[in-house]
Amino acid sequence: MSKATSSAPSQRMLRVGEQVRAALTQVLQRGEVRDPLIEKTVISISEVRMSPDLKIATAFVTPLGIADHAATIEALNRNAKYIRGRLTPHLRQMKYMPEVRFRDDTSFDNYKKIDELLKSPEVVRDLKDEDGEE
């Protein structure tokens, strides 16, 4: 029998992704990255997705309080090799230290759009029953 391949991440990928997320959070909170843009910005790391071979970690980040995320994402990617080196003490158990890539997390924008749609008058009207109650 052949094993069916799935696009869902394995338990190992999820566990390692969470370990990398926690380590990244510690590195950024301690101010170990000497970049003016990164130092003055509060950065939230919502998720880290690992490649199947655990050699690439894609971190989804949201710079808080900044409208233009592109500059912060670019600064993080510019300092990715340094950040990778700072992760080493936190992830000693790993055979290979993953390459870290930073991406903008747009999930909060998607949640906001869905929330606005659900509160729109048309949807509210459709959700009310015949008596006018929800």
The first five atom37 places (N, CA, C, CB, O) and aatype in JSON, in Angstrom:
{
  "aatype": [12, 15, 11, 0, 16, 15, 15, 0, 14, 15, 5, 1, 12, 10, 1, 19, 7, 6, 5, 19, 1, 0, 0, 10, 16, 5, 19, 10, 5, 1, 7, 6, 19, 1, 3, 14, 10, 9, 6, 11, 16, 19, 9, 15, 9, 15, 6, 19, 1, 12, 15, 14, 3, 10, 11, 9, 0, 16, 0, 13, 19, 16, 14, 10, 7, 9, 0, 3, 8, 0, 0, 16, 9, 6, 0, 10, 2, 1, 2, 0, 11, 18, 9, 1, 7, 1, 10, 16, 14, 8, 10, 1, 5, 12, 11, 18, 12, 14, 6, 19, 1, 13, 1, 3, 3, 16, 15, 13, 3, 2, 18, 11, 11, 9, 3, 6, 10, 10, 11, 15, 14, 6, 19, 19, 1, 3, 10, 11, 3, 6, 3, 7, 6, 6],
  "atom_mask": [
    [1, 1, 1, 1, 1],
    [1, 1, 1, 1, 1],
    [1, 1, 1, 1, 1],
    [1, 1, 1, 1, 1],
    [1, 1, 1, 1, 1],
    [1, 1, 1, 1, 1],
    [1, 1, 1, 1, 1],
    [1, 1, 1, 1, 1],
    [1, 1, 1, 1, 1],
    [1, 1, 1, 1, 1],
    [1, 1, 1, 1, 1],
    [1, 1, 1, 1, 1],
    [1, 1, 1, 1, 1],
    [1, 1, 1, 1, 1],
    [1, 1, 1, 1, 1],
    [1, 1, 1, 1, 1],
    [1, 1, 1, 0, 1],
    [1, 1, 1, 1, 1],
    [1, 1, 1, 1, 1],
    [1, 1, 1, 1, 1],
    [1, 1, 1, 1, 1],
    [1, 1, 1, 1, 1],
    [1, 1, 1, 1, 1],
    [1, 1, 1, 1, 1],
    [1, 1, 1, 1, 1],
    [1, 1, 1, 1, 1],
    [1, 1, 1, 1, 1],
    [1, 1, 1, 1, 1],
    [1, 1, 1, 1, 1],
    [1, 1, 1, 1, 1],
    [1, 1, 1, 0, 1],
    [1, 1, 1, 1, 1],
    [1, 1, 1, 1, 1],
    [1, 1, 1, 1, 1],
    [1, 1, 1, 1, 1],
    [1, 1, 1, 1, 1],
    [1, 1, 1, 1, 1],
    [1, 1, 1, 1, 1],
    [1, 1, 1, 1, 1],
    [1, 1, 1, 1, 1],
    [1, 1, 1, 1, 1],
    [1, 1, 1, 1, 1],
    [1, 1, 1, 1, 1],
    [1, 1, 1, 1, 1],
    [1, 1, 1, 1, 1],
    [1, 1, 1, 1, 1],
    [1, 1, 1, 1, 1],
    [1, 1, 1, 1, 1],
    [1, 1, 1, 1, 1],
    [1, 1, 1, 1, 1],
    [1, 1, 1, 1, 1],
    [1, 1, 1, 1, 1],
    [1, 1, 1, 1, 1],
    [1, 1, 1, 1, 1],
    [1, 1, 1, 1, 1],
    [1, 1, 1, 1, 1],
    [1, 1, 1, 1, 1],
    [1, 1, 1, 1, 1],
    [1, 1, 1, 1, 1],
    [1, 1, 1, 1, 1],
    [1, 1, 1, 1, 1],
    [1, 1, 1, 1, 1],
    [1, 1, 1, 1, 1],
    [1, 1, 1, 1, 1],
    [1, 1, 1, 0, 1],
    [1, 1, 1, 1, 1],
    [1, 1, 1, 1, 1],
    [1, 1, 1, 1, 1],
    [1, 1, 1, 1, 1],
    [1, 1, 1, 1, 1],
    [1, 1, 1, 1, 1],
    [1, 1, 1, 1, 1],
    [1, 1, 1, 1, 1],
    [1, 1, 1, 1, 1],
    [1, 1, 1, 1, 1],
    [1, 1, 1, 1, 1],
    [1, 1, 1, 1, 1],
    [1, 1, 1, 1, 1],
    [1, 1, 1, 1, 1],
    [1, 1, 1, 1, 1],
    [1, 1, 1, 1, 1],
    [1, 1, 1, 1, 1],
    [1, 1, 1, 1, 1],
    [1, 1, 1, 1, 1],
    [1, 1, 1, 0, 1],
    [1, 1, 1, 1, 1],
    [1, 1, 1, 1, 1],
    [1, 1, 1, 1, 1],
    [1, 1, 1, 1, 1],
    [1, 1, 1, 1, 1],
    [1, 1, 1, 1, 1],
    [1, 1, 1, 1, 1],
    [1, 1, 1, 1, 1],
    [1, 1, 1, 1, 1],
    [1, 1, 1, 1, 1],
    [1, 1, 1, 1, 1],
    [1, 1, 1, 1, 1],
    [1, 1, 1, 1, 1],
    [1, 1, 1, 1, 1],
    [1, 1, 1, 1, 1],
    [1, 1, 1, 1, 1],
    [1, 1, 1, 1, 1],
    [1, 1, 1, 1, 1],
    [1, 1, 1, 1, 1],
    [1, 1, 1, 1, 1],
    [1, 1, 1, 1, 1],
    [1, 1, 1, 1, 1],
    [1, 1, 1, 1, 1],
    [1, 1, 1, 1, 1],
    [1, 1, 1, 1, 1],
    [1, 1, 1, 1, 1],
    [1, 1, 1, 1, 1],
    [1, 1, 1, 1, 1],
    [1, 1, 1, 1, 1],
    [1, 1, 1, 1, 1],
    [1, 1, 1, 1, 1],
    [1, 1, 1, 1, 1],
    [1, 1, 1, 1, 1],
    [1, 1, 1, 1, 1],
    [1, 1, 1, 1, 1],
    [1, 1, 1, 1, 1],
    [1, 1, 1, 1, 1],
    [1, 1, 1, 1, 1],
    [1, 1, 1, 1, 1],
    [1, 1, 1, 1, 1],
    [1, 1, 1, 1, 1],
    [1, 1, 1, 1, 1],
    [1, 1, 1, 1, 1],
    [1, 1, 1, 1, 1],
    [1, 1, 1, 1, 1],
    [1, 1, 1, 1, 1],
    [1, 1, 1, 0, 1],
    [1, 1, 1, 1, 1],
    [1, 1, 1, 1, 1]
  ],
  "atom_positions": [
    [[0.85, -1.17, 0.0], [0.0, 0.0, 0.0], [0.89, 1.24, 0.0], [-0.96, 0.0, 1.22], [1.92, 1.29, 0.67]],
    [[0.47, 2.22, -0.76], [1.22, 3.47, -0.77], [0.61, 4.43, 0.25], [1.23, 4.11, -2.2], [-0.6, 4.45, 0.47]],
    [[1.48, 5.19, 0.83], [1.03, 6.16, 1.83], [0.51, 7.4, 1.11], [2.19, 6.54, 2.82], [1.2, 7.95, 0.25]],
    [[-0.68, 7.83, 1.45], [-1.27, 9.0, 0.81], [-0.55, 10.25, 1.32], [-2.8, 9.09, 1.09], [-0.36, 10.42, 2.52]],
    [[-0.17, 11.11, 0.39], [0.5, 12.34, 0.79], [-0.55, 13.41, 1.08], [1.49, 12.83, -0.31], [-1.59, 13.49, 0.42]],
    [[-0.25, 14.21, 2.07], [-1.19, 15.24, 2.5], [-0.47, 16.57, 2.5], [-1.77, 14.92, 3.9], [0.74, 16.65, 2.75]],
    [[-1.22, 17.64, 2.22], [-0.62, 18.97, 2.25], [-0.62, 19.54, 3.66], [-1.36, 19.91, 1.3], [-0.04, 20.6, 3.9]],
    [[-1.27, 18.86, 4.59], [-1.32, 19.33, 5.97], [0.05, 19.09, 6.62], [-2.45, 18.62, 6.76], [0.7, 18.09, 6.34]],
    [[0.47, 20.01, 7.49], [1.76, 19.83, 8.15], [1.73, 18.67, 9.14], [2.18, 21.12, 8.86], [0.71, 18.39, 9.76]],
    [[2.87, 17.99, 9.27], [2.97, 16.88, 10.21], [3.06, 17.42, 11.64], [4.19, 16.0, 9.88], [3.28, 18.61, 11.85]],
    [[2.89, 16.53, 12.6], [3.0, 16.93, 14.0], [4.41, 17.46, 14.3], [2.67, 15.74, 14.93], [4.57, 18.39, 15.09]],
    [[5.4, 16.86, 13.68], [6.78, 17.3, 13.88], [6.99, 18.71, 13.34], [7.75, 16.32, 13.21], [7.63, 19.54, 13.99]],
    [[6.45, 18.98, 12.16], [6.56, 20.33, 11.58], [5.88, 21.36, 12.46], [5.95, 20.36, 10.16], [6.41, 22.45, 12.66]],
    [[4.72, 21.02, 13.0], [3.99, 21.94, 13.88], [4.77, 22.19, 15.18], [2.6, 21.37, 14.21], [4.86, 23.33, 15.65]],
    [[5.31, 21.12, 15.76], [6.05, 21.25, 17.02], [7.31, 22.09, 16.83], [6.43, 19.86, 17.56], [7.58, 22.99, 17.63]],
    [[8.07, 21.81, 15.78], [9.3, 22.57, 15.53], [8.96, 24.01, 15.18], [10.12, 21.92, 14.38], [9.66, 24.93, 15.61]],
    [[7.89, 24.23, 14.42], [7.46, 25.59, 14.09], [7.15, 26.39, 15.33], [0.0, 0.0, 0.0], [7.49, 27.57, 15.41]],
    [[6.51, 25.78, 16.29], [6.19, 26.47, 17.55], [7.46, 26.75, 18.35], [5.22, 25.63, 18.39], [7.56, 27.81, 18.98]],
    [[8.42, 25.84, 18.33], [9.69, 26.08, 19.02], [10.45, 27.24, 18.38], [10.56, 24.81, 19.01], [11.03, 28.08, 19.08]],
    [[10.45, 27.3, 17.06], [11.13, 28.39, 16.35], [10.41, 29.71, 16.63], [11.18, 28.1, 14.8], [11.06, 30.74, 16.83]],
    [[9.07, 29.69, 16.66], [8.31, 30.91, 16.96], [8.67, 31.44, 18.35], [6.79, 30.64, 16.87], [8.88, 32.64, 18.52]],
    [[8.73, 30.55, 19.33], [9.07, 30.97, 20.69], [10.49, 31.53, 20.74], [8.93, 29.78, 21.67], [10.73, 32.54, 21.42]],
    [[11.42, 30.91, 20.05], [12.81, 31.39, 20.04], [12.9, 32.75, 19.34], [13.74, 30.36, 19.34], [13.61, 33.64, 19.82]],
    [[12.21, 32.91, 18.22], [12.2, 34.2, 17.52], [11.63, 35.3, 18.4], [11.39, 34.11, 16.22], [12.15, 36.41, 18.43]],
    [[10.57, 34.98, 19.11], [9.95, 35.95, 20.0], [10.94, 36.41, 21.07], [8.69, 35.36, 20.66], [11.04, 37.6, 21.36]],
    [[11.68, 35.47, 21.64], [12.66, 35.82, 22.67], [13.76, 36.7, 22.09], [13.28, 34.56, 23.29], [14.15, 37.69, 22.72]],
    [[14.27, 36.36, 20.92], [15.34, 37.14, 20.29], [14.88, 38.57, 20.02], [15.8, 36.47, 18.98], [15.61, 39.52, 20.28]],
    [[13.66, 38.71, 19.49], [13.16, 40.05, 19.17], [12.8, 40.85, 20.42], [11.94, 39.95, 18.26], [13.01, 42.06, 20.45]],
    [[12.28, 40.2, 21.45], [11.92, 40.89, 22.69], [13.15, 41.4, 23.44], [11.11, 39.98, 23.59], [13.11, 42.45, 24.07]],
    [[14.22, 40.65, 23.37], [15.44, 41.04, 24.07], [16.2, 42.15, 23.35], [16.34, 39.84, 24.24], [17.16, 42.69, 23.89]],
    [[15.79, 42.5, 22.15], [16.46, 43.55, 21.41], [17.84, 43.15, 20.92], [0.0, 0.0, 0.0], [18.75, 43.98, 20.86]],
    [[18.01, 41.88, 20.57], [19.31, 41.39, 20.13], [19.65, 41.81, 18.7], [19.35, 39.89, 20.24], [20.81, 41.72, 18.3]],
    [[18.67, 42.26, 17.94], [18.9, 42.68, 16.56], [19.14, 44.18, 16.56], [17.68, 42.29, 15.63], [18.26, 44.96, 16.93]],
    [[20.31, 44.58, 16.14], [20.7, 46.0, 16.16], [20.34, 46.67, 14.84], [22.2, 46.14, 16.44], [21.21, 47.02, 14.05]],
    [[19.06, 46.84, 14.63], [18.56, 47.57, 13.47], [17.57, 48.59, 14.02], [17.88, 46.6, 12.39], [16.65, 48.22, 14.75]],
    [[17.74, 49.88, 13.69], [16.86, 50.9, 14.29], [15.38, 50.65, 14.05], [17.22, 52.25, 13.75], [14.56, 50.9, 14.94]],
    [[15.03, 50.17, 12.87], [13.63, 49.93, 12.56], [13.06, 48.79, 13.4], [13.47, 49.63, 11.08], [11.93, 48.87, 13.88]],
    [[13.84, 47.74, 13.57], [13.38, 46.58, 14.34], [13.37, 46.9, 15.84], [14.28, 45.35, 14.07], [12.47, 46.46, 16.56]],
    [[14.36, 47.66, 16.3], [14.44, 47.99, 17.73], [13.26, 48.82, 18.21], [15.73, 48.74, 18.01], [12.8, 48.64, 19.33]],
    [[12.77, 49.73, 17.37], [11.69, 50.62, 17.81], [10.3, 50.1, 17.49], [11.87, 51.97, 17.17], [9.3, 50.78, 17.76]],
    [[10.21, 48.9, 16.93], [8.92, 48.34, 16.53], [8.58, 47.11, 17.36], [8.93, 47.98, 15.03], [9.43, 46.25, 17.59]],
    [[7.34, 47.03, 17.82], [6.84, 45.84, 18.48], [6.36, 44.9, 17.38], [5.7, 46.17, 19.52], [5.5, 45.25, 16.58]],
    [[6.92, 43.7, 17.36], [6.62, 42.74, 16.29], [5.95, 41.52, 16.89], [7.91, 42.34, 15.52], [6.46, 40.9, 17.82]],
    [[4.79, 41.18, 16.33], [4.05, 40.01, 16.75], [4.29, 38.89, 15.75], [2.52, 40.32, 16.88], [4.14, 39.08, 14.54]],
    [[4.68, 37.72, 16.24], [4.89, 36.55, 15.37], [3.71, 35.62, 15.59], [6.26, 35.83, 15.68], [3.6, 34.98, 16.64]],
    [[2.83, 35.55, 14.6], [1.61, 34.76, 14.78], [1.82, 33.28, 14.48], [0.52, 35.31, 13.91], [1.17, 32.43, 15.08]],
    [[2.71, 32.97, 13.54], [2.88, 31.57, 13.14], [4.22, 31.4, 12.46], [1.74, 31.11, 12.21], [4.73, 32.32, 11.82]],
    [[4.8, 30.21, 12.62], [5.99, 29.83, 11.87], [5.68, 28.5, 11.2], [7.26, 29.73, 12.8], [5.36, 27.51, 11.87]],
    [[5.77, 28.49, 9.88], [5.54, 27.26, 9.12], [6.88, 26.69, 8.68], [4.62, 27.53, 7.88], [7.72, 27.39, 8.11]],
    [[7.07, 25.42, 8.95], [8.31, 24.75, 8.6], [8.15, 23.98, 7.29], [8.74, 23.79, 9.72], [7.07, 23.47, 6.99]],
    [[9.22, 23.91, 6.51], [9.23, 23.08, 5.31], [9.28, 21.62, 5.77], [10.44, 23.44, 4.36], [9.68, 21.35, 6.9]],
    [[8.89, 20.68, 4.91], [8.89, 19.27, 5.32], [10.25, 18.75, 5.79], [8.42, 18.41, 4.17], [10.32, 17.87, 6.65]],
    [[11.34, 19.3, 5.25], [12.67, 18.86, 5.68], [13.2, 19.67, 6.87], [13.65, 18.96, 4.52], [14.33, 19.46, 7.31]],
    [[12.39, 20.6, 7.39], [12.7, 21.44, 8.55], [13.9, 22.36, 8.33], [12.95, 20.58, 9.75], [14.52, 22.79, 9.3]],
    [[14.23, 22.65, 7.09], [15.38, 23.52, 6.81], [14.98, 24.95, 6.52], [16.15, 22.97, 5.65], [15.84, 25.83, 6.5]],
    [[13.7, 25.21, 6.29], [13.22, 26.57, 6.02], [12.05, 26.86, 6.96], [12.8, 26.74, 4.52], [11.08, 26.1, 7.04]],
    [[12.16, 27.98, 7.66], [11.1, 28.43, 8.56], [10.55, 29.74, 8.01], [11.63, 28.61, 10.03], [11.28, 30.72, 7.86]],
    [[9.26, 29.76, 7.71], [8.61, 30.97, 7.23], [7.81, 31.55, 8.4], [7.67, 30.68, 5.98], [6.83, 30.96, 8.86]],
    [[8.26, 32.72, 8.86], [7.62, 33.37, 10.01], [6.66, 34.44, 9.52], [8.69, 33.99, 10.95], [7.03, 35.32, 8.75]],
    [[5.42, 34.35, 9.96], [4.39, 35.34, 9.61], [4.33, 36.35, 10.75], [2.99, 34.66, 9.37], [3.96, 36.02, 11.88]],
    [[4.7, 37.59, 10.44], [4.84, 38.63, 11.46], [3.94, 39.81, 11.16], [6.29, 39.08, 11.55], [3.58, 40.08, 10.02]],
    [[3.59, 40.52, 12.23], [2.81, 41.75, 12.13], [3.49, 42.82, 12.97], [1.33, 41.52, 12.59], [3.52, 42.71, 14.2]],
    [[4.02, 43.85, 12.32], [4.55, 44.98, 13.09], [3.36, 45.78, 13.65], [5.48, 45.89, 12.21], [2.52, 46.25, 12.88]],
    [[3.31, 45.94, 14.94], [2.17, 46.6, 15.58], [2.35, 48.11, 15.58], [1.98, 46.09, 17.01], [3.44, 48.61, 15.86]],
    [[1.28, 48.83, 15.27], [1.3, 50.28, 15.31], [1.92, 50.94, 14.1], [0.0, 0.0, 0.0], [2.18, 52.14, 14.11]],
    [[2.15, 50.18, 13.05], [2.75, 50.73, 11.83], [1.84, 50.39, 10.65], [4.21, 50.15, 11.59], [1.41, 49.25, 10.49]],
    [[1.54, 51.4, 9.85], [0.67, 51.18, 8.69], [1.41, 50.45, 7.56], [0.1, 52.52, 8.18], [0.85, 49.56, 6.93]],
    [[2.66, 50.84, 7.31], [3.44, 50.24, 6.22], [4.32, 49.13, 6.78], [4.3, 51.31, 5.49], [5.35, 49.4, 7.41]],
    [[3.92, 47.88, 6.56], [4.66, 46.74, 7.09], [5.87, 46.38, 6.23], [3.75, 45.55, 7.2], [6.78, 45.7, 6.71]],
    [[5.9, 46.81, 4.98], [6.93, 46.37, 4.04], [8.33, 46.7, 4.52], [6.69, 47.0, 2.68], [9.24, 45.87, 4.38]],
    [[8.54, 47.88, 5.08], [9.88, 48.27, 5.51], [10.36, 47.38, 6.66], [9.9, 49.74, 5.94], [11.53, 47.01, 6.7]],
    [[9.48, 47.06, 7.59], [9.86, 46.21, 8.71], [10.15, 44.79, 8.25], [8.77, 46.2, 9.78], [11.11, 44.18, 8.71]],
    [[9.32, 44.26, 7.35], [9.54, 42.92, 6.81], [10.88, 42.87, 6.08], [8.39, 42.5, 5.86], [11.63, 41.9, 6.21]],
    [[11.18, 43.91, 5.32], [12.45, 43.98, 4.58], [13.63, 44.03, 5.55], [12.47, 45.21, 3.63], [14.65, 43.39, 5.32]],
    [[13.5, 44.78, 6.65], [14.57, 44.86, 7.65], [14.78, 43.51, 8.32], [14.23, 45.93, 8.72], [15.92, 43.11, 8.56]],
    [[13.7, 42.8, 8.62], [13.84, 41.47, 9.21], [14.53, 40.51, 8.25], [12.46, 40.92, 9.61], [15.41, 39.76, 8.66]],
    [[14.15, 40.52, 6.99], [14.78, 39.65, 6.0], [16.24, 40.03, 5.78], [14.02, 39.7, 4.67], [17.07, 39.16, 5.51]],
    [[16.56, 41.31, 5.89], [17.94, 41.77, 5.73], [18.81, 41.24, 6.88], [17.99, 43.32, 5.68], [19.99, 40.95, 6.69]],
    [[18.22, 41.11, 8.06], [18.94, 40.63, 9.25], [18.69, 39.15, 9.53], [18.54, 41.44, 10.45], [18.99, 38.67, 10.63]],
    [[18.14, 38.41, 8.57], [17.74, 37.01, 8.79], [18.92, 36.12, 9.18], [17.07, 36.45, 7.55], [18.77, 35.25, 10.04]],
    [[20.08, 36.31, 8.57], [21.24, 35.47, 8.89], [21.7, 35.72, 10.33], [22.4, 35.73, 7.91], [22.06, 34.78, 11.05]],
    [[21.69, 36.98, 10.75], [22.07, 37.3, 12.13], [21.06, 36.68, 13.1], [22.17, 38.84, 12.33], [21.44, 36.1, 14.11]],
    [[19.78, 36.82, 12.78], [18.73, 36.27, 13.65], [18.87, 34.75, 13.73], [17.32, 36.64, 13.11], [18.7, 34.16, 14.8]],
    [[19.19, 34.13, 12.61], [19.4, 32.67, 12.58], [20.5, 32.28, 13.55], [19.74, 32.19, 11.15], [20.38, 31.29, 14.27]],
    [[21.58, 33.05, 13.58], [22.67, 32.79, 14.52], [22.26, 32.96, 15.97], [0.0, 0.0, 0.0], [22.72, 32.23, 16.84]],
    [[21.38, 33.93, 16.22], [20.91, 34.16, 17.59], [19.93, 33.06, 18.04], [20.23, 35.54, 17.69], [19.73, 32.87, 19.24]],
    [[19.33, 32.34, 17.09], [18.41, 31.26, 17.44], [19.13, 29.99, 17.88], [17.51, 30.94, 16.24], [18.56, 29.16, 18.58]],
    [[20.39, 29.85, 17.49], [21.13, 28.62, 17.73], [21.1, 28.14, 19.18], [22.56, 28.81, 17.3], [20.84, 26.97, 19.42]],
    [[21.35, 29.0, 20.17], [21.31, 28.51, 21.55], [19.93, 28.0, 21.98], [21.74, 29.6, 22.49], [19.83, 27.11, 22.83]],
    [[18.87, 28.56, 21.39], [17.51, 28.16, 21.75], [17.09, 26.85, 21.09], [16.53, 29.26, 21.37], [16.19, 26.16, 21.58]],
    [[17.74, 26.51, 19.97], [17.32, 25.35, 19.18], [18.47, 24.35, 19.02], [16.82, 25.79, 17.8], [18.66, 23.81, 17.93]],
    [[19.22, 24.11, 20.08], [20.39, 23.22, 20.02], [20.04, 21.8, 19.61], [21.09, 23.2, 21.35], [20.88, 21.09, 19.05]],
    [[18.83, 21.37, 19.89], [18.44, 19.98, 19.62], [18.25, 19.7, 18.14], [17.17, 19.66, 20.37], [18.14, 18.54, 17.74]],
    [[18.21, 20.75, 17.31], [17.95, 20.54, 15.88], [19.23, 20.16, 15.15], [17.34, 21.81, 15.25], [20.31, 20.68, 15.44]],
    [[19.1, 19.25, 14.2], [20.24, 18.81, 13.41], [20.73, 19.95, 12.51], [19.89, 17.57, 12.57], [21.93, 20.19, 12.4]],
    [[19.78, 20.64, 11.87], [20.1, 21.78, 11.0], [19.37, 23.01, 11.52], [19.72, 21.48, 9.52], [18.2, 22.94, 11.88]],
    [[20.07, 24.12, 11.54], [19.42, 25.38, 11.93], [18.65, 25.88, 10.72], [20.48, 26.45, 12.42], [19.23, 26.07, 9.65]],
    [[17.35, 26.11, 10.85], [16.55, 26.49, 9.68], [16.87, 27.9, 9.2], [15.07, 26.39, 10.01], [17.21, 28.79, 9.98]],
    [[16.75, 28.08, 7.89], [16.83, 29.41, 7.29], [15.5, 30.09, 7.59], [17.12, 29.35, 5.73], [14.43, 29.51, 7.38]],
    [[15.55, 31.32, 8.08], [14.33, 32.02, 8.48], [13.95, 33.03, 7.4], [14.51, 32.73, 9.85], [14.78, 33.83, 6.96]],
    [[12.7, 32.97, 6.99], [12.14, 33.93, 6.03], [10.96, 34.6, 6.7], [11.72, 33.23, 4.69], [10.14, 33.95, 7.35]],
    [[10.87, 35.91, 6.54], [9.79, 36.66, 7.18], [8.78, 37.1, 6.13], [10.35, 37.88, 7.94], [9.15, 37.59, 5.06]],
    [[7.5, 36.93, 6.45], [6.4, 37.33, 5.56], [5.39, 38.12, 6.39], [5.73, 36.09, 4.88], [5.25, 37.91, 7.59]],
    [[4.69, 39.03, 5.71], [3.66, 39.82, 6.37], [2.44, 38.94, 6.63], [3.27, 41.05, 5.51], [1.99, 38.22, 5.74]],
    [[1.92, 39.01, 7.83], [0.74, 38.23, 8.2], [-0.5, 39.04, 7.87], [0.76, 37.84, 9.7], [-0.78, 40.05, 8.51]],
    [[-1.24, 38.61, 6.88], [-2.44, 39.34, 6.45], [-3.72, 38.74, 7.03], [-2.53, 39.35, 4.94], [-4.82, 39.17, 6.69]],
    [[-3.6, 37.75, 7.91], [-4.8, 37.09, 8.43], [-5.66, 38.05, 9.24], [-4.41, 35.89, 9.3], [-6.89, 37.93, 9.23]],
    [[-5.04, 39.01, 9.95], [-5.84, 39.96, 10.73], [-6.68, 40.84, 9.82], [-4.92, 40.83, 11.6], [-7.82, 41.18, 10.16]],
    [[-6.15, 41.21, 8.66], [-6.92, 41.99, 7.69], [-8.1, 41.17, 7.17], [-6.03, 42.43, 6.51], [-9.2, 41.69, 7.0]],
    [[-7.86, 39.87, 6.93], [-8.95, 39.0, 6.47], [-10.03, 38.87, 7.53], [-8.4, 37.62, 6.1], [-11.22, 38.89, 7.21]],
    [[-9.64, 38.73, 8.79], [-10.62, 38.63, 9.88], [-11.44, 39.91, 9.97], [-9.93, 38.35, 11.23], [-12.65, 39.86, 10.21]],
    [[-10.79, 41.04, 9.79], [-11.49, 42.33, 9.86], [-12.52, 42.45, 8.74], [-10.47, 43.5, 9.78], [-13.64, 42.92, 8.97]],
    [[-12.15, 42.02, 7.52], [-13.09, 42.07, 6.39], [-14.3, 41.17, 6.65], [-12.39, 41.64, 5.09], [-15.44, 41.56, 6.37]],
    [[-14.06, 39.99, 7.17], [-15.16, 39.06, 7.46], [-16.07, 39.64, 8.54], [-14.61, 37.69, 7.92], [-17.3, 39.56, 8.43]],
    [[-15.47, 40.24, 9.57], [-16.26, 40.86, 10.64], [-17.12, 41.99, 10.09], [-15.33, 41.38, 11.75], [-18.29, 42.11, 10.47]],
    [[-16.56, 42.83, 9.21], [-17.32, 43.92, 8.61], [-18.47, 43.39, 7.75], [-16.4, 44.8, 7.76], [-19.57, 43.95, 7.75]],
    [[-18.22, 42.29, 7.02], [-19.29, 41.68, 6.22], [-20.42, 41.16, 7.1], [-18.72, 40.55, 5.37], [-21.59, 41.34, 6.78]],
    [[-20.06, 40.52, 8.21], [-21.08, 39.96, 9.09], [-21.91, 41.05, 9.78], [-20.43, 39.07, 10.14], [-23.05, 40.81, 10.16]],
    [[-21.34, 42.23, 9.93], [-22.06, 43.34, 10.56], [-22.77, 44.24, 9.56], [-21.1, 44.16, 11.39], [-23.43, 45.21, 9.95]],
    [[-22.65, 43.92, 8.29], [-23.3, 44.76, 7.28], [-24.82, 44.62, 7.39], [-22.83, 44.37, 5.84], [-25.31, 43.57, 7.81]],
    [[-25.57, 45.67, 7.03], [-27.04, 45.65, 7.18], [-27.7, 44.49, 6.43], [-27.62, 46.96, 6.7], [-28.68, 43.92, 6.91]],
    [[-27.18, 44.15, 5.26], [-27.79, 43.07, 4.48], [-27.7, 41.73, 5.2], [-27.12, 42.96, 3.11], [-28.67, 40.97, 5.22]],
    [[-26.55, 41.45, 5.78], [-26.37, 40.18, 6.48], [-27.17, 40.17, 7.78], [-24.87, 39.93, 6.78], [-27.79, 39.17, 8.12]],
    [[-27.17, 41.28, 8.5], [-27.93, 41.36, 9.74], [-29.41, 41.14, 9.45], [-27.71, 42.73, 10.43], [-30.1, 40.45, 10.2]],
    [[-29.9, 41.74, 8.37], [-31.3, 41.57, 7.99], [-31.6, 40.1, 7.68], [-31.63, 42.45, 6.76], [-32.64, 39.6, 8.09]],
    [[-30.71, 39.42, 6.99], [-30.94, 38.02, 6.63], [-30.86, 37.1, 7.83], [-29.94, 37.59, 5.6], [-31.49, 36.04, 7.84]],
    [[-30.1, 37.49, 8.84], [-29.95, 36.64, 10.02], [-31.13, 36.76, 10.98], [-28.68, 36.99, 10.74], [-31.33, 35.88, 11.81]],
    [[-31.9, 37.81, 10.88], [-33.05, 37.97, 11.78], [-34.17, 37.03, 11.33], [-33.54, 39.46, 11.8], [-34.39, 36.81, 10.13]],
    [[-34.86, 36.5, 12.31], [-35.98, 35.61, 11.94], [-37.23, 36.44, 11.67], [-36.25, 34.57, 13.06], [-37.17, 37.67, 11.68]],
    [[-38.33, 35.8, 11.44], [-39.56, 36.47, 11.03], [-40.09, 37.46, 12.07], [-40.6, 35.45, 10.73], [-40.78, 38.42, 11.7]],
    [[-39.79, 37.25, 13.34], [-40.29, 38.14, 14.39], [-39.43, 39.38, 14.55], [-40.35, 37.41, 15.71], [-39.74, 40.27, 15.34]],
    [[-38.35, 39.45, 13.8], [-37.45, 40.59, 13.91], [-36.41, 40.42, 14.98], [0.0, 0.0, 0.0], [-35.68, 41.36, 15.3]],
    [[-36.33, 39.23, 15.54], [-35.31, 38.95, 16.55], [-34.22, 38.08, 15.95], [-35.94, 38.27, 17.8], [-34.43, 37.33, 15.0]],
    [[-33.03, 38.19, 16.55], [-31.91, 37.38, 16.06], [-31.98, 35.98, 16.61], [-30.59, 38.0, 16.43], [-31.12, 35.16, 16.3]]
  ]
}
